[in-house]
């Protein structure tokens, strides 16, 4: 990964080319977001904005040449890249991963509230938008069950991809300019206890309210504290000297134990579970 990060930082055209190339390849667009985060973190807002605009313009022209609507394509890219850019600015200014993660969650929550104000019936909107995917009987039943929470999953996905891009960009920055700095920063990720109280109240409310805004907000909040639980797990693994392979089942089980991971993250905020576990073996 170090050669990739070094290439991105060689000049102004390199990150634009990298963002365009990775976006055109399947499932690699998040790497382009990491390049944007790296440039913004290291060089500042002006260079990050130039990179963002240049990559959006380049891809808009490419998609237009391919017959797609360049404005629609550019809007889809900005939906993902702008949050990455903003989060990188917050992290650069505060040098606090916890504050940056909370800022990303706040941005997502505001977006969800605005979405519900603009779209009175989100489930009907998603049903119309995803109609080609729910024509089959089996897939149709599954999608009908998911549709009421689709807005929450959509926002959770955007937040997760933007956060992953930011973290990768931060790691690249550490690899190039501050070796070992990212590990210390990520392993120490703990959110404010007052945020944890609010998160627990929203998660409890979601169990009684059913589909709707509260439930969608709970998905996003659960994602935030799941990230903290993963940071604690990584910190414990390193402190105990365990092999990295032990994290494979942790990530594999995450989709099935999502809310449990979130609760562990909330409890870690109050009781610092990672310190207690590590202290149990003299770590």
C-alpha positions in Angstrom: 0.0 0.0 0.0 2.9 2.4 0.6 3.8 2.7 -3.1 0.1 3.6 -3.9 0.1 6.3 -1.2 3.5 7.6 -2.5 2.1 7.8 -6.0 -1.0 9.7 -4.9 1.1 12.3 -3.1 3.5 12.9 -6.1 1.6 15.8 -7.5 -1.9 17.2 -8.2 -2.8 15.0 -11.2 -1.9 11.7 -9.6 -4.8 11.6 -7.0 -7.3 12.7 -9.7 -6.2 9.9 -12.0 -6.2 7.4 -9.2 -9.8 8.4 -8.1 -11.0 8.2 -11.7 -9.4 4.8 -12.3 -10.6 3.2 -9.1 -14.1 4.5 -9.6 -14.3 2.9 -13.0 -13.3 -0.5 -11.5 -15.9 -2.7 -9.7 -16.0 -2.3 -5.9 -12.9 -0.1 -5.8 -14.5 3.4 -5.6 -13.8 3.5 -1.8 -10.0 3.6 -2.6 -10.6 6.8 -4.6 -12.2 8.2 -1.5 -9.1 7.2 0.5 -6.9 9.1 -1.9 -9.1 12.2 -1.5 -8.9 11.8 2.3 -5.1 11.5 2.1 -4.7 14.6 0.0 -7.0 16.7 2.2 -5.4 15.5 5.5 -1.9 16.2 4.3 -2.2 19.2 2.0 -5.3 20.9 3.3 -8.7 22.1 2.1 -7.6 23.8 -1.1 -5.8 20.8 -2.6 -8.5 18.5 -1.4 -11.2 20.6 -3.1 -9.1 20.8 -6.4 -8.8 17.0 -6.3 -12.5 16.5 -5.6 -13.5 18.8 -8.4 -11.0 17.4 -10.9 -12.0 13.8 -10.3 -15.7 14.7 -10.5 -15.2 16.6 -13.8 -13.1 13.8 -15.3 -15.6 11.1 -14.4 -18.5 13.2 -15.5 -16.9 13.6 -19.0 -16.1 9.9 -19.1 -19.7 8.9 -18.1 -21.1 11.4 -20.6 -19.0 9.9 -23.4 -20.3 6.4 -22.4 -23.9 7.7 -22.9 -24.8 8.3 -19.2 -26.1 11.6 -17.9 -23.0 13.4 -16.6 -24.9 15.4 -14.1 -26.6 12.4 -12.5 -23.2 10.5 -12.4 -21.5 13.5 -10.8 -24.2 13.8 -8.2 -23.8 10.2 -7.3 -20.1 10.6 -6.9 -20.4 13.8 -4.8 -22.9 12.0 -2.5 -20.0 9.8 -1.4 -16.9 12.0 -1.9 -18.2 15.2 -0.2 -18.7 13.5 3.2 -15.1 12.0 2.9 -13.8 15.5 2.2 -15.6 17.0 5.1 -14.6 14.3 7.5 -11.0 14.7 6.4 -11.2 18.4 7.2 -12.7 17.7 10.6 -9.9 15.2 11.4 -7.2 17.6 10.1 -8.5 20.4 12.3 -9.3 18.5 15.5 -6.7 15.6 15.3 -9.4 13.6 17.0 -10.7 10.4 15.4 -13.5 10.2 18.0 -14.8 13.7 17.2 -14.5 13.0 13.5 -16.5 9.8 13.8 -19.2 11.6 15.8 -19.3 14.4 13.2 -19.8 11.8 10.4 -22.7 10.3 12.4 -24.2 13.7 13.0 -24.0 14.5 9.3 -25.8 11.2 8.5 -28.5 11.8 11.1 -29.2 15.3 9.7 -29.4 13.8 6.2 -31.9 11.2 7.4 -34.1 13.8 9.0 -34.0 16.0 5.9 -34.8 12.9 3.8 -37.9 12.1 5.8 -39.0 15.7 5.5 -38.6 15.6 1.7 -40.0 12.0 1.2 -43.2 11.4 3.1 -43.2 7.6 2.3 -39.6 6.4 2.0 -40.7 2.7 1.7 -42.8 3.5 -1.4 -39.9 5.5 -2.9 -37.6 2.5 -2.5 -40.2 0.2 -3.9 -40.4 2.3 -7.0 -36.7 2.7 -7.3 -35.9 -1.0 -6.8 -38.8 -2.4 -8.7 -36.5 -4.3 -11.2 -34.9 -6.1 -8.2 -38.1 -7.3 -6.6 -39.9 -8.8 -9.6 -38.9 -12.4 -8.6 -41.0 -14.0 -5.9 -38.2 -15.0 -3.5 -36.2 -11.8 -3.9 -39.4 -9.8 -3.9 -40.4 -11.1 -0.4 -37.0 -10.4 0.9 -37.0 -6.8 -0.5 -40.5 -6.2 0.8 -39.2 -7.0 4.3 -36.2 -4.7 3.9 -37.9 -1.8 2.2 -39.2 -0.1 5.5 -35.6 0.1 6.8 -34.0 0.8 3.4 -33.3 4.5 4.2 -31.4 3.5 7.3 -29.4 0.9 5.5 -28.7 3.4 2.7 -27.4 6.0 5.1 -25.5 3.4 7.1 -23.8 2.2 3.9 -22.8 5.8 2.9 -21.4 6.5 6.4 -19.5 3.1 6.5 -17.9 3.6 3.1 -17.0 7.2 3.8 -15.5 6.2 7.2 -13.6 3.3 5.7 -12.1 5.6 3.1 -11.2 8.2 5.7 -9.5 5.5 7.9 -7.5 4.1 4.9 -6.4 7.7 4.0 -5.4 8.3 7.6 -3.4 5.0 7.5 -1.7 6.0 4.3 -0.7 9.3 5.8 0.8 7.5 8.8 2.6 5.0 6.6 4.2 7.9 4.7 4.8 10.5 7.4 4.1 9.0 10.9 4.8 5.2 11.0 2.8 3.6 13.8 0.6 6.6 14.4 -2.5 5.2 12.9 -2.5 2.1 15.1 -2.3 4.2 18.3 -5.0 6.5 17.1 -7.4 3.8 16.0 -6.8 1.5 19.0 -7.6 4.4 21.3 -10.9 5.3 19.6 -13.5 5.9 22.4 -16.6 8.1 22.0 -18.0 10.4 24.6 -20.0 8.7 27.4 -22.9 11.2 26.9 -23.1 10.2 23.2 -23.3 6.6 24.4 -26.3 7.5 26.7 -28.1 9.1 23.8 -27.3 6.1 21.5 -28.7 3.6 24.0 -31.9 5.6 24.3 -32.3 5.6 20.6 -31.6 1.9 20.3 -34.2 1.2 23.0 -36.8 3.4 21.4 -36.3 1.7 18.0 -37.3 -1.6 19.6 -40.8 -0.2 20.3 -41.4 2.2 17.5 -41.0 -0.1 14.5 -40.0 1.0 11.0 -39.5 4.8 10.6 -37.0 7.6 11.3 -36.1 6.3 14.8 -35.3 2.8 13.6 -33.2 4.2 10.7 -31.3 6.5 13.1 -30.7 3.5 15.3 -29.0 1.6 12.4 -26.6 4.5 11.9 -25.9 4.9 15.6 -25.3 1.1 15.9 -22.7 1.4 13.1 -20.8 4.1 15.0 -20.5 2.1 18.2 -19.7 -1.1 16.2 -16.7 0.7 14.9 -15.6 1.4 18.5 -16.1 -2.2 19.4 -13.9 -3.2 16.4 -11.2 -0.7 17.5 -11.3 -2.2 21.0 -11.0 -5.7 19.6 -8.0 -4.7 17.5 -6.4 -3.1 20.6 -6.9 -6.2 22.7 -5.5 -8.5 19.9 -2.3 -6.5 19.6 -1.9 -6.1 23.4 -2.3 -9.9 23.8 0.0 -10.7 20.9 -2.7 -12.8 19.2 -2.5 -13.7 15.5 -4.3 -11.4 13.1 -6.4 -14.3 11.9 -8.4 -14.1 15.1 -10.1 -11.0 13.6 -11.5 -12.9 10.7 -14.4 -14.5 12.6 -15.0 -11.1 14.4 -15.6 -9.4 11.0 -17.5 -12.4 9.6 -20.0 -12.4 12.4 -20.5 -8.7 12.4 -23.5 -8.6 10.0 -25.3 -11.2 12.2 -24.3 -9.7 15.6 -24.5 -6.0 14.5 -26.6 -4.7 17.5 -24.6 -6.8 20.0 -21.3 -5.3 18.7 -22.9 -1.8 19.1 -23.9 -2.6 22.7 -20.3 -3.7 23.4 -19.1 -0.4 22.0 -21.5 1.5 24.2 -20.4 -0.5 27.3 -16.7 0.1 26.4 -17.4 3.8 26.4 -18.5 3.6 30.0 -16.3 0.9 31.4 -13.2 0.9 29.1 -13.5 -2.9 28.4 -10.3 -3.0 26.4 -8.2 -1.8 29.4 -9.9 -4.2 31.7 -9.4 -7.2 29.4 -5.8 -6.2 28.8 -5.1 -5.7 32.5 -6.5 -9.1 33.2 -3.3 -10.6 31.8 -0.9 -7.9 33.0 -1.1 -6.1 29.7 
